[in-house]
């Protein structure tokens, strides 16, 4: 009985430790008070292709934040955290971040460039879909899971050679085996693209 109780405590205590959404220096976070980590999130309101003002201009995500005299490491960007922020012009992601959620920057129509630090090991589906002004995508050298080989202006999942995010200036390298679904979705500035013979599959809505 004691072992079962201890197991339940170990499983559920981290969940109970999560704090409500907070805002520090213009950025919203969800805090995990057990692991002392912070996840960048949104203001909690659902927007559909609108122009919310909670993130705009140049946003710099810090590596660490302090809340109620406790320091938290910023380790993730939540699903849809910056979705529909059409006035966001640039984003700086620190080396402390290891994961970027699904549709995290969806419909950020004023975002022109993105740099993925070498600390990021997980990028969710359609993280940069409908970023119509995006002209530059760079993954820092030394990233274990992703790369932007040959200055291709794209994010490639290294192990599978799958292109998971592209932009209007993307040049698909000959080593790419597949193009994921929705990866050029809403890329309205794209005028031409050459698909090499190495590509064996193209996902649904890839060039929608």
PASEBA-1860 file (N, C-alpha, C; in nm, 3 decimals):
! residues 208
1> XXXXXXXX> 0.083/-0.121/0.000/0.000/0.000/0.000/0.086/0.126/0.000 ~ 0.193/0.123/0.081/0.282/0.239/0.088/0.352/0.261/-0.045 ~ 0.389/0.150/-0.112/0.455/0.163/-0.241/0.360/0.224/-0.344 ~ 0.233/0.182/-0.339/0.135/0.237/-0.433/0.114/0.386/-0.410 ~ 0.109/0.425/-0.283/0.091/0.566/-0.248/0.210/0.648/-0.295 ~ 0.331/0.595/-0.275/0.451/0.665/-0.319/0.451/0.681/-0.470 ~ 0.408/0.577/-0.541/0.402/0.583/-0.688/0.307/0.693/-0.735 ~ 0.190/0.700/-0.671/0.092/0.802/-0.708/0.145/0.942/-0.683
9> XXXXXXXX> 0.217/0.959/-0.573/0.274/1.090/-0.541/0.376/1.129/-0.647 ~ 0.462/1.034/-0.685/0.566/1.063/-0.784/0.507/1.096/-0.921 ~ 0.395/1.032/-0.954/0.332/1.055/-1.084/0.257/1.187/-1.089 ~ 0.180/1.215/-0.983/0.088/1.329/-0.988/0.144/1.458/-0.929 ~ 0.249/1.449/-0.849/0.300/1.572/-0.788/0.351/1.672/-0.890 ~ 0.428/1.628/-0.994/0.470/1.726/-1.095/0.354/1.795/-1.164 ~ 0.241/1.722/-1.183/0.124/1.784/-1.247/0.064/1.890/-1.155 ~ 0.057/1.860/-1.027/-0.001/1.955/-0.933/0.087/2.077/-0.915
17> XXXXXXXX> 0.215/2.063/-0.949/0.310/2.173/-0.928/0.299/2.282/-1.033 ~ 0.229/2.254/-1.143/0.219/2.353/-1.250/0.137/2.474/-1.206 ~ 0.190/2.591/-1.232/0.123/2.714/-1.193/0.037/2.766/-1.308 ~ -0.048/2.862/-1.280/-0.129/2.925/-1.383/-0.042/3.011/-1.473 ~ -0.100/3.051/-1.587/-0.030/3.136/-1.682/0.010/3.268/-1.616 ~ 0.134/3.310/-1.639/0.182/3.438/-1.587/0.239/3.521/-1.702 ~ 0.259/3.650/-1.676/0.315/3.738/-1.778/0.433/3.814/-1.719 ~ 0.548/3.805/-1.785/0.669/3.874/-1.741/0.730/3.945/-1.861
25> XXXXXXXX> 0.749/4.075/-1.851/0.809/4.156/-1.957/0.743/4.132/-2.093 ~ 0.610/4.122/-2.091/0.535/4.111/-2.215/0.522/3.972/-2.272 ~ 0.578/3.870/-2.205/0.572/3.733/-2.255/0.496/3.646/-2.155 ~ 0.405/3.563/-2.207/0.326/3.474/-2.122/0.399/3.340/-2.104 ~ 0.388/3.285/-1.984/0.453/3.157/-1.954/0.360/3.068/-1.873 ~ 0.378/2.938/-1.892/0.327/2.839/-1.798/0.448/2.787/-1.721 ~ 0.437/2.784/-1.589/0.551/2.744/-1.506/0.532/2.603/-1.452 ~ 0.640/2.529/-1.450/0.644/2.401/-1.381/0.727/2.423/-1.256
33> XXXXXXXX> 0.659/2.435/-1.143/0.728/2.469/-1.018/0.806/2.352/-0.961 ~ 0.779/2.231/-1.011/0.852/2.114/-0.963/0.989/2.105/-1.030 ~ 0.990/2.118/-1.165/1.115/2.109/-1.239/1.181/2.245/-1.261 ~ 1.114/2.352/-1.220/1.167/2.489/-1.235/1.192/2.523/-1.382 ~ 1.093/2.490/-1.465/1.102/2.523/-1.607/0.982/2.609/-1.648 ~ 0.999/2.682/-1.757/0.895/2.770/-1.808/0.870/2.742/-1.955 ~ 0.742/2.745/-1.994/0.702/2.724/-2.133/0.638/2.853/-2.184 ~ 0.690/2.908/-2.293/0.632/3.028/-2.353/0.497/2.992/-2.412
41> XXXXXXXX> 0.395/3.070/-2.382/0.261/3.040/-2.430/0.193/3.168/-2.478 ~ 0.061/3.164/-2.495/-0.013/3.282/-2.541/-0.099/3.340/-2.429 ~ -0.188/3.431/-2.463/-0.268/3.497/-2.360/-0.393/3.418/-2.321 ~ -0.409/3.299/-2.379/-0.521/3.213/-2.342/-0.647/3.233/-2.422 ~ -0.647/3.329/-2.515/-0.763/3.355/-2.600/-0.740/3.288/-2.735 ~ -0.842/3.221/-2.789/-0.831/3.154/-2.917/-0.861/3.253/-3.029 ~ -0.763/3.269/-3.121/-0.782/3.359/-3.236/-0.785/3.276/-3.364 ~ -0.866/3.315/-3.459/-0.873/3.246/-3.587/-0.837/3.346/-3.697
49> XXXXXXXX> -0.713/3.333/-3.747/-0.666/3.419/-3.857/-0.692/3.567/-3.829 ~ -0.673/3.609/-3.706/-0.698/3.749/-3.671/-0.566/3.821/-3.645 ~ -0.573/3.936/-3.584/-0.454/4.017/-3.562/-0.440/4.052/-3.415 ~ -0.416/3.953/-3.330/-0.402/3.982/-3.188/-0.276/4.063/-3.161 ~ -0.278/4.139/-3.055/-0.168/4.229/-3.024/-0.079/4.180/-2.910 ~ -0.104/4.058/-2.861/-0.028/4.017/-2.744/0.120/3.996/-2.773 ~ 0.156/3.965/-2.899/0.296/3.962/-2.940/0.309/4.040/-3.070 ~ 0.395/4.141/-3.070/0.417/4.220/-3.191/0.559/4.275/-3.189
57> XXXXXXXX> 0.605/4.320/-3.306/0.739/4.376/-3.315/0.846/4.270/-3.295 ~ 0.955/4.309/-3.228/1.068/4.220/-3.202/1.053/4.159/-3.064 ~ 1.046/4.027/-3.057/1.031/3.957/-2.929/1.157/3.876/-2.901 ~ 1.215/3.898/-2.784/1.335/3.825/-2.742/1.297/3.738/-2.622 ~ 1.302/3.608/-2.640/1.272/3.514/-2.532/1.398/3.497/-2.446 ~ 1.390/3.518/-2.316/1.508/3.502/-2.231/1.537/3.355/-2.200 ~ 1.660/3.325/-2.162/1.695/3.189/-2.122/1.635/3.154/-1.987 ~ 1.627/3.253/-1.900/1.575/3.231/-1.765/1.482/3.345/-1.725
65> XXXXXXXX> 1.387/3.314/-1.639/1.301/3.416/-1.581/1.295/3.396/-1.430 ~ 1.256/3.499/-1.360/1.242/3.489/-1.215/1.099/3.526/-1.177 ~ 1.038/3.441/-1.095/0.900/3.466/-1.050/0.890/3.429/-0.903 ~ 0.846/3.526/-0.824/0.834/3.509/-0.680/0.964/3.454/-0.619 ~ 1.076/3.516/-0.664/1.210/3.487/-0.613/1.259/3.346/-0.647 ~ 1.196/3.283/-0.747/1.240/3.152/-0.794/1.281/3.166/-0.940 ~ 1.395/3.107/-0.977/1.444/3.115/-1.115/1.397/2.993/-1.195 ~ 1.349/3.020/-1.317/1.300/2.914/-1.405/1.376/2.919/-1.537
73> XXXXXXXX> 1.409/2.803/-1.590/1.473/2.795/-1.720/1.365/2.784/-1.828 ~ 1.375/2.867/-1.932/1.276/2.866/-2.041/1.315/2.756/-2.139 ~ 1.238/2.647/-2.140/1.278/2.528/-2.215/1.188/2.494/-2.334 ~ 1.074/2.561/-2.348/0.984/2.522/-2.457/0.896/2.637/-2.503 ~ 0.845/2.621/-2.626/0.746/2.713/-2.683/0.621/2.631/-2.709 ~ 0.511/2.672/-2.653/0.388/2.594/-2.652/0.323/2.585/-2.790 ~ 0.234/2.487/-2.808/0.152/2.480/-2.929/0.078/2.613/-2.948 ~ 0.086/2.668/-3.069/0.014/2.791/-3.106/0.052/2.912/-3.020
81> XXXXXXXX> 0.169/2.909/-2.960/0.209/3.019/-2.870/0.206/3.155/-2.939 ~ 0.253/3.161/-3.064/0.257/3.288/-3.139/0.160/3.286/-3.257 ~ 0.071/3.189/-3.260/-0.019/3.173/-3.374/-0.104/3.298/-3.397 ~ -0.111/3.340/-3.525/-0.191/3.455/-3.569/-0.137/3.590/-3.522 ~ -0.014/3.592/-3.472/0.047/3.721/-3.435/0.103/3.787/-3.560 ~ 0.015/3.848/-3.636/0.052/3.903/-3.766/0.138/4.028/-3.758 ~ 0.156/4.084/-3.637/0.243/4.200/-3.621/0.379/4.163/-3.563 ~ 0.404/4.033/-3.544/0.535/3.987/-3.497/0.634/3.996/-3.612
89> XXXXXXXX> 0.742/4.072/-3.593/0.839/4.091/-3.701/0.967/4.010/-3.683 ~ 1.004/3.980/-3.559/1.122/3.896/-3.536/1.111/3.826/-3.402 ~ 1.177/3.712/-3.394/1.176/3.633/-3.271/1.317/3.582/-3.244 ~ 1.362/3.594/-3.120/1.491/3.540/-3.080/1.466/3.426/-2.982 ~ 1.509/3.305/-3.021/1.489/3.186/-2.940/1.621/3.152/-2.872 ~ 1.623/3.141/-2.739/1.749/3.115/-2.669/1.791/2.969/-2.676 ~ 1.917/2.942/-2.641/1.970/2.806/-2.643/1.914/2.717/-2.534 ~ 1.835/2.773/-2.445/1.773/2.692/-2.340/1.650/2.617/-2.391
97> XXXXXXXX> 1.594/2.661/-2.503/1.471/2.601/-2.557/1.503/2.470/-2.629 ~ 1.430/2.364/-2.592/1.452/2.233/-2.654/1.336/2.190/-2.743 ~ 1.218/2.250/-2.727/1.105/2.208/-2.809/1.019/2.327/-2.854 ~ 0.967/2.315/-2.976/0.876/2.414/-3.035/0.750/2.338/-3.073 ~ 0.635/2.382/-3.026/0.510/2.308/-3.042/0.446/2.320/-3.179 ~ 0.339/2.243/-3.197/0.261/2.246/-3.321/0.208/2.387/-3.348 ~ 0.221/2.432/-3.475/0.166/2.561/-3.519/0.209/2.677/-3.430 ~ 0.327/2.666/-3.373/0.375/2.767/-3.278/0.380/2.907/-3.338
105> XXXXXXXX> 0.415/2.917/-3.467/0.425/3.048/-3.534/0.332/3.056/-3.655 ~ 0.226/2.978/-3.652/0.132/2.977/-3.763/0.073/3.117/-3.786 ~ 0.069/3.157/-3.912/0.006/3.283/-3.953/0.077/3.406/-3.898 ~ 0.207/3.395/-3.874/0.287/3.514/-3.838/0.331/3.579/-3.969 ~ 0.242/3.652/-4.030/0.260/3.699/-4.167/0.364/3.810/-4.183 ~ 0.412/3.868/-4.072/0.516/3.972/-4.081/0.654/3.919/-4.042 ~ 0.662/3.793/-4.002/0.790/3.733/-3.962/0.873/3.704/-4.087 ~ 0.995/3.760/-4.092/1.077/3.748/-4.212/1.189/3.644/-4.201
113> XXXXXXXX> 1.232/3.616/-4.079/1.341/3.519/-4.062/1.328/3.444/-3.931 ~ 1.387/3.325/-3.928/1.384/3.245/-3.806/1.516/3.171/-3.793 ~ 1.572/3.171/-3.674/1.693/3.094/-3.645/1.661/2.994/-3.535 ~ 1.685/2.866/-3.564/1.660/2.759/-3.469/1.791/2.727/-3.398 ~ 1.800/2.746/-3.267/1.924/2.717/-3.196/1.956/2.568/-3.193 ~ 2.083/2.536/-3.167/2.122/2.395/-3.170/2.068/2.315/-3.052 ~ 2.002/2.382/-2.958/1.943/2.314/-2.842/1.809/2.251/-2.874 ~ 1.743/2.296/-2.983/1.608/2.249/-3.015/1.613/2.108/-3.073
121> XXXXXXXX> 1.546/2.014/-3.007/1.545/1.875/-3.052/1.407/1.828/-3.096 ~ 1.305/1.915/-3.082/1.170/1.877/-3.122/1.098/1.998/-3.181 ~ 1.047/1.983/-3.304/0.969/2.088/-3.370/0.836/2.027/-3.412 ~ 0.726/2.085/-3.368/0.594/2.031/-3.394/0.547/2.051/-3.537 ~ 0.435/1.989/-3.569/0.378/1.995/-3.703/0.336/2.138/-3.740 ~ 0.369/2.178/-3.863/0.326/2.306/-3.919/0.363/2.424/-3.830 ~ 0.480/2.417/-3.769/0.523/2.522/-3.675/0.532/2.659/-3.743 ~ 0.563/2.661/-3.873/0.582/2.790/-3.943/0.491/2.802/-4.065
129> XXXXXXXX> 0.380/2.730/-4.064/0.289/2.737/-4.177/0.222/2.875/-4.187 ~ 0.199/2.919/-4.310/0.133/3.045/-4.342/0.212/3.168/-4.296 ~ 0.344/3.154/-4.285/0.431/3.269/-4.259/0.471/3.326/-4.396 ~ 0.384/3.407/-4.453/0.394/3.446/-4.594/0.512/3.538/-4.625 ~ 0.573/3.601/-4.523/0.686/3.691/-4.546/0.820/3.627/-4.514 ~ 0.818/3.501/-4.476/0.940/3.434/-4.432/1.034/3.412/-4.550 ~ 1.155/3.467/-4.540/1.254/3.453/-4.647/1.380/3.380/-4.603 ~ 1.399/3.365/-4.472/1.521/3.302/-4.423/1.491/3.208/-4.307
137> XXXXXXXX> 1.535/3.083/-4.321/1.524/2.985/-4.213/1.661/2.921/-4.194 ~ 1.713/2.931/-4.072/1.847/2.878/-4.045/1.844/2.794/-3.918 ~ 1.901/2.675/-3.926/1.923/2.593/-3.809/2.071/2.604/-3.774 ~ 2.100/2.639/-3.650/2.239/2.656/-3.608/2.317/2.525/-3.623 ~ 2.444/2.537/-3.656/2.531/2.421/-3.669/2.541/2.347/-3.537 ~ 2.548/2.216/-3.544/2.562/2.135/-3.423/2.431/2.084/-3.368 ~ 2.317/2.121/-3.432/2.189/2.070/-3.386/2.183/1.919/-3.415 ~ 2.148/1.836/-3.316/2.151/1.690/-3.336/2.036/1.635/-3.421
145> XXXXXXXX> 1.927/1.709/-3.433/1.808/1.655/-3.500/1.770/1.725/-3.630 ~ 1.814/1.851/-3.646/1.770/1.929/-3.762/1.889/2.002/-3.824 ~ 1.875/2.038/-3.953/1.980/2.115/-4.019/1.922/2.198/-4.132 ~ 2.003/2.292/-4.180/1.970/2.373/-4.298/2.083/2.359/-4.399 ~ 2.112/2.236/-4.434/2.226/2.203/-4.520/2.227/2.285/-4.649 ~ 2.348/2.315/-4.694/2.369/2.387/-4.821/2.300/2.522/-4.825 ~ 2.283/2.585/-4.706/2.216/2.715/-4.700/2.081/2.713/-4.772 ~ 2.004/2.609/-4.745/1.881/2.584/-4.822/1.761/2.669/-4.780
153> XXXXXXXX> 1.773/2.744/-4.670/1.658/2.822/-4.620/1.538/2.732/-4.592 ~ 1.565/2.627/-4.518/1.461/2.532/-4.480/1.506/2.457/-4.356 ~ 1.412/2.391/-4.291/1.445/2.303/-4.179/1.430/2.159/-4.226 ~ 1.536/2.082/-4.211/1.535/1.942/-4.253/1.557/1.854/-4.131 ~ 1.471/1.755/-4.115/1.490/1.656/-4.010/1.603/1.564/-4.057 ~ 1.714/1.569/-3.985/1.837/1.507/-4.033/1.826/1.356/-4.052 ~ 1.769/1.286/-3.954/1.766/1.139/-3.959/1.686/1.086/-4.077 ~ 1.573/1.151/-4.107/1.485/1.102/-4.214/1.502/1.177/-4.345
161> XXXXXXXX> 1.584/1.283/-4.344/1.601/1.370/-4.461/1.467/1.425/-4.512 ~ 1.383/1.463/-4.414/1.251/1.519/-4.447/1.252/1.669/-4.428 ~ 1.208/1.743/-4.529/1.195/1.887/-4.518/1.067/1.916/-4.440 ~ 1.080/1.982/-4.324/0.963/2.006/-4.239/0.921/2.152/-4.232 ~ 0.998/2.243/-4.292/0.958/2.384/-4.299/1.034/2.452/-4.412 ~ 0.959/2.521/-4.499/1.021/2.592/-4.609/0.969/2.734/-4.617 ~ 1.031/2.812/-4.705/0.988/2.951/-4.724/1.004/2.988/-4.871 ~ 0.979/3.114/-4.903/0.979/3.154/-5.044/1.119/3.146/-5.107
169> XXXXXXXX> 1.226/3.141/-5.026/1.362/3.135/-5.079/1.426/2.997/-5.064 ~ 1.347/2.897/-5.036/1.400/2.762/-5.014/1.455/2.701/-5.143 ~ 1.572/2.639/-5.131/1.628/2.556/-5.236/1.637/2.415/-5.180 ~ 1.561/2.323/-5.234/1.556/2.188/-5.180/1.682/2.111/-5.218 ~ 1.762/2.068/-5.121/1.886/1.994/-5.152/1.858/1.857/-5.213 ~ 1.953/1.805/-5.287/1.939/1.675/-5.352/1.928/1.560/-5.254 ~ 1.967/1.584/-5.131/1.965/1.476/-5.031/1.829/1.459/-4.963 ~ 1.736/1.551/-4.988/1.605/1.545/-4.923/1.523/1.431/-4.982
177> XXXXXXXX> 1.468/1.344/-4.893/1.392/1.228/-4.938/1.242/1.255/-4.943 ~ 1.195/1.346/-4.860/1.051/1.373/-4.858/1.023/1.516/-4.812 ~ 0.906/1.564/-4.848/0.858/1.695/-4.805/0.733/1.671/-4.722 ~ 0.733/1.721/-4.601/0.623/1.695/-4.509/0.495/1.767/-4.549 ~ 0.386/1.736/-4.482/0.257/1.797/-4.513/0.250/1.941/-4.465 ~ 0.194/2.027/-4.547/0.170/2.169/-4.516/0.297/2.252/-4.497 ~ 0.411/2.201/-4.545/0.537/2.270/-4.514/0.559/2.400/-4.591 ~ 0.493/2.418/-4.706/0.497/2.545/-4.778/0.358/2.610/-4.779
185> XXXXXXXX> 0.270/2.562/-4.695/0.131/2.610/-4.690/0.127/2.762/-4.669 ~ 0.056/2.833/-4.755/0.040/2.978/-4.741/0.163/3.058/-4.778 ~ 0.259/2.995/-4.846/0.382/3.066/-4.885/0.353/3.144/-5.013 ~ 0.280/3.253/-5.000/0.226/3.325/-5.115/0.332/3.395/-5.199 ~ 0.452/3.415/-5.145/0.559/3.479/-5.220/0.642/3.383/-5.303 ~ 0.613/3.255/-5.295/0.689/3.154/-5.370/0.656/3.163/-5.518 ~ 0.758/3.183/-5.601/0.735/3.196/-5.745/0.782/3.074/-5.822 ~ 0.880/3.000/-5.768/0.925/2.878/-5.834/0.994/2.787/-5.732
193> XXXXXXXX> 0.991/2.657/-5.761/1.057/2.561/-5.675/1.102/2.443/-5.761 ~ 1.222/2.396/-5.736/1.274/2.278/-5.807/1.280/2.162/-5.710 ~ 1.211/2.056/-5.744/1.208/1.937/-5.659/1.307/1.835/-5.717 ~ 1.412/1.801/-5.642/1.513/1.709/-5.694/1.462/1.565/-5.703 ~ 1.534/1.482/-5.779/1.495/1.343/-5.798/1.502/1.261/-5.670 ~ 1.572/1.312/-5.569/1.584/1.238/-5.443/1.453/1.235/-5.365 ~ 1.363/1.329/-5.395/1.236/1.336/-5.323/1.141/1.227/-5.371 ~ 1.103/1.139/-5.278/1.017/1.026/-5.313/0.872/1.049/-5.272
201> XXXXXXXX> 0.848/1.142/-5.181/0.709/1.167/-5.137/0.689/1.313/-5.096 ~ 0.569/1.360/-5.119/0.530/1.497/-5.083/0.400/1.487/-5.002 ~ 0.400/1.546/-4.885/0.286/1.537/-4.795/0.166/1.617/-4.843 ~ 0.053/1.593/-4.781/-0.072/1.661/-4.817/-0.063/1.811/-4.791 ~ -0.120/1.889/-4.880/-0.126/2.035/-4.868/0.012/2.100/-4.859 ~ 0.116/2.033/-4.907/0.253/2.083/-4.894/0.270/2.221/-4.959 ~ 0.201/2.244/-5.072/0.213/2.371/-5.143/0.077/2.442/-5.151 ~ -0.009/2.417/-5.056/-0.142/2.476/-5.060/-0.134/2.627/-5.051
END
